[in-house]
Amino acid sequence: MNQQQLMEDSLVIDDAIQQKVFRLSEKYKEVDQNIACHLDRLYYTEHTKYWDYIHTDTLLSIQHPKTTFSDEMIFIVYHQITELYFKLIISEIRKITGTKNICDEDFLVGLMRMNRYYENLIYSFDIMIDGLDQKQFLEFRYALWPASGFQSAQFREIELMATDLENLRALSYREQPSFEEGRNKLKELYNQIYWKTGATDVKNGKRDLSLVHFIEKYDWTLLNHAIKFENKNLWQVFKNLDSKTITSPEREKVVMELRRLDMLANIDWRLAHYKAAIRHLRTNVEVKEGTGGTNWQAYLPPRFQKIIFFPKLWTKQERENWGKTWVIGALNQSFK
């Protein structure tokens, strides 16, 4: 490369840098900041390192087993991974529900991302089903009593961000007429939410301590979450999509991905838990009660709860048989 070429390249680089400095100057001018100070800050700032950016040391220091059983570490780490995936799902929902007049294409991208996260969670649940020693689990789980995956607030937030509260009512309440419009309607619907009737003690029918603790910590937060997303959950956003594009190929794909999300969140994900419970809580002698004494056999199967985020996207027959085929197949396979 000759001297003239070097000078020309230098000028190109200088012009590009000057443009960037000008843009930065305009940015900081808007907030009455001196760009020179920020350039000095950049000069003295250390190079970003992977372990600092990811906070690897912190991440690897938050696993605190309560027993000496080695497989408890699997149990802890997998649940932490699950919560991180939930955080990604919530992030996608916030992008969709927070975008004014979102188009079909952007809605579709967000749904596909969410479904990918759920698929990874469901596929990886074999870590808990096949990769956890039953004898160890039946021992160390008592040290966790009454903590339970039932207490995942993020999972409850996803439900409230996905659909109307009406669709989350316990099955026993759905035969009753809905509440009239008014300031207390949402509160009344929220009090009938299915998981408030789910975690009950198998011996006396009272609320399990895991549910009592969960309500004490998150009830008010989740109620406010329900209020916040009443008119902008995924179902409401879908209903408000531009009606002019209702027959577009993208709209058909959106419907398909909404149905997939419904199946992944409300059938496959729940039944992965059910399959794990069958594997670890069912012995040759007896069926063990769930963490804290809950009746997991009555709570986990989707066909009993029939939680469907988008019921209008399914036929009557599909709603009536919600999760039934999968349950029968899973049970037959597990009992072989």
KEVEX-664305 format. One record per residue (C-alpha): x, y, z; residue in one letter; chain. Coordinates in nm, 2 decimals. Example, Ala and Ser with C-alpha at 12.3 -4.5 7.8 and 13.67 -1.06 7.14 Angstrom:
! residues 2
{{1.23 -0.45 0.78} "a" "A"} {{1.37 -0.11 0.71} "s" "A"} 
! end
This chain:
! residues 336
{{0.00 0.00 0.00} "m" "A"} {{0.15 0.34 -0.11} "n" "A"} {{0.17 0.66 0.09} "q" "A"} {{-0.12 0.82 -0.09} "q" "A"} {{-0.35 0.53 -0.02} "q" "A"} {{-0.26 0.54 0.35} "l" "A"} {{-0.34 0.91 0.36} "m" "A"} {{-0.68 0.85 0.18} "e" "A"} {{-0.77 0.57 0.43} "d" "A"} {{-0.67 0.80 0.72} "s" "A"} {{-0.90 1.07 0.59} "l" "A"} {{-1.19 0.83 0.55} "v" "A"} {{-1.14 0.71 0.91} "i" "A"} {{-1.11 1.06 1.03} "d" "A"} {{-1.44 1.16 0.86} "d" "A"} {{-1.62 0.86 1.01} "a" "A"} {{-1.49 0.94 1.35} "i" "A"} {{-1.58 1.31 1.32} "q" "A"} {{-1.93 1.21 1.23} "q" "A"} {{-1.96 0.99 1.54} "k" "A"} {{-1.82 1.26 1.76} "v" "A"} {{-2.07 1.51 1.62} "f" "A"} {{-2.36 1.27 1.69} "r" "A"} {{-2.23 1.22 2.04} "l" "A"} {{-2.19 1.59 2.09} "s" "A"} {{-2.55 1.65 1.98} "e" "A"} {{-2.68 1.37 2.21} "k" "A"} {{-2.50 1.51 2.52} "y" "A"} {{-2.60 1.87 2.43} "k" "A"} {{-2.96 1.77 2.46} "e" "A"} {{-2.90 1.69 2.83} "v" "A"} {{-2.66 1.98 2.90} "d" "A"} {{-2.36 1.75 2.92} "q" "A"} {{-2.00 1.83 2.82} "n" "A"} {{-1.89 1.57 2.56} "i" "A"} {{-1.52 1.61 2.66} "a" "A"} {{-1.59 1.47 3.00} "c" "A"} {{-1.76 1.16 2.85} "h" "A"} {{-1.47 1.11 2.61} "l" "A"} {{-1.23 1.12 2.91} "d" "A"} {{-1.45 0.87 3.09} "r" "A"} {{-1.43 0.64 2.78} "l" "A"} {{-1.05 0.68 2.77} "y" "A"} {{-1.01 0.57 3.13} "y" "A"} {{-1.27 0.30 3.12} "t" "A"} {{-1.14 -0.06 3.14} "e" "A"} {{-1.20 -0.30 2.86} "h" "A"} {{-1.51 -0.51 2.91} "t" "A"} {{-1.44 -0.86 3.01} "k" "A"} {{-1.67 -1.16 2.97} "y" "A"} {{-1.67 -1.26 3.34} "w" "A"} {{-1.75 -0.90 3.45} "d" "A"} {{-2.03 -0.85 3.19} "y" "A"} {{-2.20 -1.19 3.27} "i" "A"} {{-2.12 -1.16 3.64} "h" "A"} {{-1.99 -1.52 3.63} "t" "A"} {{-1.86 -1.52 3.98} "d" "A"} {{-2.19 -1.40 4.12} "t" "A"} {{-2.39 -1.64 3.90} "l" "A"} {{-2.19 -1.94 4.02} "l" "A"} {{-2.21 -1.83 4.39} "s" "A"} {{-2.59 -1.83 4.43} "i" "A"} {{-2.64 -2.21 4.45} "q" "A"} {{-2.68 -2.30 4.82} "h" "A"} {{-2.78 -2.67 4.87} "p" "A"} {{-2.94 -2.74 5.21} "k" "A"} {{-2.82 -3.10 5.22} "t" "A"} {{-2.52 -3.31 5.13} "t" "A"} {{-2.70 -3.49 4.85} "f" "A"} {{-2.51 -3.42 4.52} "s" "A"} {{-2.83 -3.42 4.31} "d" "A"} {{-2.97 -3.12 4.50} "e" "A"} {{-2.74 -2.91 4.29} "m" "A"} {{-2.92 -3.03 3.97} "i" "A"} {{-3.25 -2.93 4.13} "f" "A"} {{-3.13 -2.58 4.22} "i" "A"} {{-2.95 -2.50 3.89} "v" "A"} {{-3.23 -2.62 3.67} "y" "A"} {{-3.49 -2.41 3.85} "h" "A"} {{-3.27 -2.11 3.83} "q" "A"} {{-3.23 -2.17 3.45} "i" "A"} {{-3.61 -2.19 3.43} "t" "A"} {{-3.65 -1.85 3.60} "e" "A"} {{-3.40 -1.70 3.35} "l" "A"} {{-3.60 -1.84 3.06} "y" "A"} {{-3.92 -1.70 3.21} "f" "A"} {{-3.74 -1.36 3.22} "k" "A"} {{-3.68 -1.38 2.85} "l" "A"} {{-4.04 -1.47 2.78} "i" "A"} {{-4.16 -1.18 2.99} "i" "A"} {{-3.92 -0.95 2.80} "s" "A"} {{-4.07 -1.06 2.47} "e" "A"} {{-4.43 -1.01 2.60} "i" "A"} {{-4.33 -0.66 2.72} "r" "A"} {{-4.20 -0.57 2.38} "k" "A"} {{-4.52 -0.68 2.21} "i" "A"} {{-4.76 -0.53 2.45} "t" "A"} {{-4.56 -0.21 2.48} "g" "A"} {{-4.54 -0.14 2.10} "t" "A"} {{-4.82 0.09 1.98} "k" "A"} {{-5.00 -0.04 1.67} "n" "A"} {{-4.77 -0.34 1.64} "i" "A"} {{-4.76 -0.51 1.30} "c" "A"} {{-4.82 -0.88 1.23} "d" "A"} {{-4.45 -0.93 1.15} "e" "A"} {{-4.32 -0.80 1.48} "d" "A"} {{-4.59 -0.98 1.68} "f" "A"} {{-4.49 -1.30 1.50} "l" "A"} {{-4.12 -1.26 1.58} "v" "A"} {{-4.20 -1.22 1.95} "g" "A"} {{-4.43 -1.52 1.96} "l" "A"} {{-4.17 -1.74 1.78} "m" "A"} {{-3.91 -1.63 2.03} "r" "A"} {{-4.13 -1.72 2.33} "m" "A"} {{-4.22 -2.05 2.18} "n" "A"} {{-3.85 -2.13 2.13} "r" "A"} {{-3.78 -2.06 2.49} "y" "A"} {{-4.07 -2.28 2.60} "y" "A"} {{-3.95 -2.56 2.37} "e" "A"} {{-3.60 -2.54 2.52} "n" "A"} {{-3.75 -2.56 2.87} "l" "A"} {{-3.97 -2.86 2.79} "i" "A"} {{-3.70 -3.04 2.60} "y" "A"} {{-3.45 -2.99 2.88} "s" "A"} {{-3.69 -3.11 3.15} "f" "A"} {{-3.54 -3.45 3.11} "d" "A"} {{-3.27 -3.31 3.33} "i" "A"} {{-3.52 -3.34 3.61} "m" "A"} {{-3.71 -3.64 3.48} "i" "A"} {{-3.42 -3.88 3.40} "d" "A"} {{-3.12 -3.69 3.54} "g" "A"} {{-3.23 -3.67 3.90} "l" "A"} {{-3.19 -3.97 4.13} "d" "A"} {{-3.52 -4.06 4.29} "q" "A"} {{-3.38 -4.18 4.62} "k" "A"} {{-3.18 -3.86 4.67} "q" "A"} {{-3.48 -3.64 4.56} "f" "A"} {{-3.71 -3.81 4.81} "l" "A"} {{-3.46 -3.73 5.08} "e" "A"} {{-3.34 -3.38 5.01} "f" "A"} {{-3.69 -3.25 4.92} "r" "A"} {{-3.79 -3.24 5.29} "y" "A"} {{-3.51 -2.99 5.35} "a" "A"} {{-3.69 -2.76 5.11} "l" "A"} {{-4.03 -2.79 5.26} "w" "A"} {{-4.26 -2.61 5.19} "p" "A"} {{-4.09 -2.43 4.90} "a" "A"} {{-4.22 -2.53 4.56} "s" "A"} {{-4.20 -2.45 4.19} "g" "A"} {{-4.56 -2.36 4.24} "f" "A"} {{-4.43 -2.04 4.39} "q" "A"} {{-4.28 -1.90 4.07} "s" "A"} {{-4.41 -1.55 4.05} "a" "A"} {{-4.27 -1.50 3.70} "q" "A"} {{-4.48 -1.79 3.57} "f" "A"} {{-4.79 -1.62 3.72} "r" "A"} {{-4.69 -1.30 3.56} "e" "A"} {{-4.67 -1.46 3.22} "i" "A"} {{-5.02 -1.59 3.26} "e" "A"} {{-5.15 -1.25 3.34} "l" "A"} {{-4.97 -1.09 3.05} "m" "A"} {{-5.09 -1.35 2.81} "a" "A"} {{-5.47 -1.36 2.85} "t" "A"} {{-5.78 -1.21 3.02} "d" "A"} {{-5.84 -1.30 3.39} "l" "A"} {{-6.16 -1.46 3.28} "e" "A"} {{-5.96 -1.74 3.12} "n" "A"} {{-5.76 -1.81 3.44} "l" "A"} {{-6.06 -1.87 3.66} "r" "A"} {{-6.07 -2.20 3.84} "a" "A"} {{-6.28 -2.45 3.65} "l" "A"} {{-6.54 -2.47 3.93} "s" "A"} {{-6.61 -2.10 3.90} "y" "A"} {{-6.65 -2.09 3.52} "r" "A"} {{-7.00 -2.23 3.53} "e" "A"} {{-7.10 -1.92 3.73} "q" "A"} {{-7.19 -1.59 3.55} "p" "A"} {{-6.91 -1.35 3.52} "s" "A"} {{-6.90 -1.03 3.73} "f" "A"} {{-7.05 -0.71 3.61} "e" "A"} {{-6.82 -0.43 3.50} "e" "A"} {{-6.69 -0.22 3.78} "g" "A"} {{-6.39 -0.13 3.98} "r" "A"} {{-6.40 -0.46 4.18} "n" "A"} {{-6.45 -0.69 3.88} "k" "A"} {{-6.08 -0.76 3.83} "l" "A"} {{-6.03 -0.82 4.20} "k" "A"} {{-6.31 -1.07 4.21} "e" "A"} {{-6.19 -1.25 3.91} "l" "A"} {{-5.83 -1.26 4.05} "y" "A"} {{-5.96 -1.41 4.37} "n" "A"} {{-6.10 -1.69 4.16} "q" "A"} {{-5.78 -1.76 3.98} "i" "A"} {{-5.71 -2.13 3.94} "y" "A"} {{-5.39 -2.16 4.13} "w" "A"} {{-5.55 -2.02 4.45} "k" "A"} {{-5.76 -2.34 4.46} "t" "A"} {{-5.48 -2.57 4.35} "g" "A"} {{-5.23 -2.60 4.63} "a" "A"} {{-5.44 -2.77 4.90} "t" "A"} {{-5.34 -3.02 5.16} "d" "A"} {{-5.44 -3.37 5.07} "v" "A"} {{-5.54 -3.45 5.43} "k" "A"} {{-5.76 -3.16 5.53} "n" "A"} {{-5.83 -2.96 5.21} "g" "A"} {{-5.69 -2.64 5.36} "k" "A"} {{-5.46 -2.41 5.17} "r" "A"} {{-5.11 -2.55 5.17} "d" "A"} {{-4.84 -2.34 5.34} "l" "A"} {{-4.66 -2.29 5.01} "s" "A"} {{-4.97 -2.12 4.88} "l" "A"} {{-5.01 -1.92 5.20} "v" "A"} {{-4.65 -1.79 5.18} "h" "A"} {{-4.69 -1.72 4.81} "f" "A"} {{-5.00 -1.51 4.86} "i" "A"} {{-4.84 -1.32 5.15} "e" "A"} {{-4.55 -1.22 4.93} "k" "A"} {{-4.70 -1.17 4.58} "y" "A"} {{-5.07 -1.13 4.60} "d" "A"} {{-5.08 -0.75 4.58} "w" "A"} {{-4.81 -0.74 4.32} "t" "A"} {{-4.98 -0.99 4.09} "l" "A"} {{-5.32 -0.82 4.13} "l" "A"} {{-5.16 -0.49 4.01} "n" "A"} {{-5.00 -0.69 3.73} "h" "A"} {{-5.35 -0.81 3.63} "a" "A"} {{-5.48 -0.46 3.63} "i" "A"} {{-5.19 -0.32 3.43} "k" "A"} {{-5.23 -0.58 3.15} "f" "A"} {{-5.61 -0.60 3.15} "e" "A"} {{-5.63 -0.42 2.82} "n" "A"} {{-5.29 -0.49 2.67} "k" "A"} {{-5.22 -0.86 2.73} "n" "A"} {{-5.13 -1.08 2.43} "l" "A"} {{-5.49 -1.17 2.36} "w" "A"} {{-5.60 -0.80 2.36} "q" "A"} {{-5.31 -0.70 2.14} "v" "A"} {{-5.41 -0.98 1.89} "f" "A"} {{-5.77 -0.86 1.88} "k" "A"} {{-5.66 -0.51 1.81} "n" "A"} {{-5.43 -0.59 1.52} "l" "A"} {{-5.52 -0.40 1.20} "d" "A"} {{-5.83 -0.56 1.06} "s" "A"} {{-5.72 -0.48 0.71} "k" "A"} {{-5.45 -0.75 0.72} "t" "A"} {{-5.67 -1.02 0.88} "i" "A"} {{-5.64 -1.25 0.57} "t" "A"} {{-5.26 -1.19 0.53} "s" "A"} {{-5.02 -1.49 0.55} "p" "A"} {{-4.86 -1.33 0.85} "e" "A"} {{-5.19 -1.32 1.04} "r" "A"} {{-5.23 -1.69 0.98} "e" "A"} {{-4.88 -1.75 1.12} "k" "A"} {{-4.96 -1.54 1.42} "v" "A"} {{-5.27 -1.75 1.50} "v" "A"} {{-5.06 -2.07 1.46} "m" "A"} {{-4.79 -1.94 1.69} "e" "A"} {{-5.05 -1.83 1.95} "l" "A"} {{-5.19 -2.18 1.95} "r" "A"} {{-4.84 -2.32 1.98} "r" "A"} {{-4.78 -2.09 2.28} "l" "A"} {{-5.10 -2.21 2.44} "d" "A"} {{-5.00 -2.58 2.40} "m" "A"} {{-4.64 -2.52 2.51} "l" "A"} {{-4.73 -2.32 2.82} "a" "A"} {{-5.05 -2.49 2.93} "n" "A"} {{-5.01 -2.85 2.81} "i" "A"} {{-4.65 -2.95 2.74} "d" "A"} {{-4.48 -2.75 3.01} "w" "A"} {{-4.72 -2.85 3.28} "r" "A"} {{-4.71 -3.22 3.18} "l" "A"} {{-4.34 -3.22 3.19} "a" "A"} {{-4.38 -3.14 3.56} "h" "A"} {{-4.64 -3.41 3.58} "y" "A"} {{-4.42 -3.67 3.42} "k" "A"} {{-4.14 -3.57 3.66} "a" "A"} {{-4.37 -3.61 3.96} "a" "A"} {{-4.48 -3.95 3.83} "i" "A"} {{-4.12 -4.06 3.80} "r" "A"} {{-4.00 -3.93 4.14} "h" "A"} {{-4.31 -3.94 4.37} "l" "A"} {{-4.46 -4.27 4.26} "r" "A"} {{-4.29 -4.57 4.40} "t" "A"} {{-4.37 -4.94 4.40} "n" "A"} {{-4.52 -4.90 4.75} "v" "A"} {{-4.71 -4.57 4.74} "e" "A"} {{-4.77 -4.24 4.57} "v" "A"} {{-4.59 -3.96 4.77} "k" "A"} {{-4.76 -3.63 4.83} "e" "A"} {{-4.61 -3.32 4.67} "g" "A"} {{-4.39 -3.06 4.83} "t" "A"} {{-4.56 -2.92 5.13} "g" "A"} {{-4.83 -3.20 5.11} "g" "A"} {{-5.00 -3.08 4.79} "t" "A"} {{-5.21 -3.31 4.58} "n" "A"} {{-5.00 -3.30 4.26} "w" "A"} {{-5.21 -3.57 4.09} "q" "A"} {{-5.52 -3.34 4.10} "a" "A"} {{-5.34 -3.01 4.02} "y" "A"} {{-5.07 -3.07 3.76} "l" "A"} {{-5.27 -3.25 3.47} "p" "A"} {{-5.40 -2.98 3.22} "p" "A"} {{-5.72 -3.18 3.16} "r" "A"} {{-5.82 -3.10 3.52} "f" "A"} {{-5.74 -2.73 3.52} "q" "A"} {{-5.81 -2.66 3.15} "k" "A"} {{-5.62 -2.33 3.15} "i" "A"} {{-5.63 -2.20 2.79} "i" "A"} {{-5.49 -1.86 2.71} "f" "A"} {{-5.67 -1.82 2.38} "f" "A"} {{-5.99 -2.03 2.39} "p" "A"} {{-6.15 -1.86 2.09} "k" "A"} {{-5.86 -2.00 1.87} "l" "A"} {{-5.97 -2.36 1.95} "w" "A"} {{-6.27 -2.56 1.86} "t" "A"} {{-6.52 -2.68 2.13} "k" "A"} {{-6.39 -3.04 2.09} "q" "A"} {{-6.03 -2.92 2.13} "e" "A"} {{-6.11 -2.73 2.45} "r" "A"} {{-6.30 -3.03 2.59} "e" "A"} {{-6.01 -3.27 2.53} "n" "A"} {{-5.75 -3.02 2.65} "w" "A"} {{-5.43 -3.22 2.73} "g" "A"} {{-5.61 -3.55 2.76} "k" "A"} {{-5.44 -3.74 2.48} "t" "A"} {{-5.09 -3.63 2.61} "w" "A"} {{-5.17 -3.74 2.96} "v" "A"} {{-5.28 -4.09 2.86} "i" "A"} {{-4.97 -4.14 2.65} "g" "A"} {{-4.74 -4.01 2.92} "a" "A"} {{-4.89 -4.22 3.19} "l" "A"} {{-4.88 -4.54 2.98} "n" "A"} {{-4.51 -4.47 2.89} "q" "A"} {{-4.42 -4.39 3.25} "s" "A"} {{-4.58 -4.70 3.40} "f" "A"} {{-4.42 -4.95 3.16} "k" "A"} 
! end
